[in-house]
C-alpha cells in the first residue's frame, strides 16, 4: 500500500498540491488524470520520495529495497545502451540477480523482446519508452508509479501497455499511472483520480469519475471533444 496524507507543495508562493489525500491499495490500478499543470507529476514525485512536501506525509515502501519503482515523464539514458541493458538496470536493487527471469518477462510484456539487442539510438521513441517501462516492471516492485507510460505510443501500443498494467495490478501490485487521456482508464483501470489546480476533483470508478471531471478539462469526455456550454463563444 502507498498513501499520501494532506500533501501541500508550494512553489513560488503558489500551491501546486493543496491538501491532497490519496490511499492506494495492493491489487489496484488507478489512473491519475487532469489538465496540464494540475499537479500530476508533482504528486507522483512526492509519492516516490523525490519531492518533499511542505506539509503532510507519505506512507510508502522503500525504493532502495526494490519495493517501489518509478517511471519519469521524460526518461532517457546518457549512454547508448541496448534495450536489454536498460531493462537490466531494474535489477540493481536486487544485486543484479534475476533468478525468475524478470528481465526477459518484462521485455516480452512490453513488446520489445525482439529489439533487446538494439541500442537506444537504433529504435524509435515509442520503442525506447516501452523499454523504460520494461525496466520498471523488471524490478518486481510492489508499487509502480508511472508518469505518462503511454507517451509516444500509437493507440494499439498504448492499449497493450494499459493491459499490461492491468495485469500487474491483478497480480497484486499497486499501480498508479498519470495519463493525459483519462478515457483510457475505462476498461483497464479500476479507479480514476482527477486532479485540477492541485486538488482532487473526482475519485472513483472510471466511468463515474469521467463525468465528474468534465469541468476540469472544459470538454465532454468519453466522446468526440466538444466545448462545454459555458465555454461556447469564448
Protein Blocks (a to p, Z undefined) as FASTA:
>chain_A
ZZdehiacdeehiafbghiacdddehiacddeddehilpmmmmmmmnopaccfbdcdddd
dfklopaccddfbdcdfbdcdfklmmmmmmmmnnopafkommmmmmmmnopmmmmmpcfk
lpcfklmmmmmmmmmmmnopabdcdehklgoiafklmmmmmmmmmmmmmnopacddddfb
lmlmgopamcdcddeehiafbdcdfklmmmmmmmmnopaehiacdddfklgoZZ
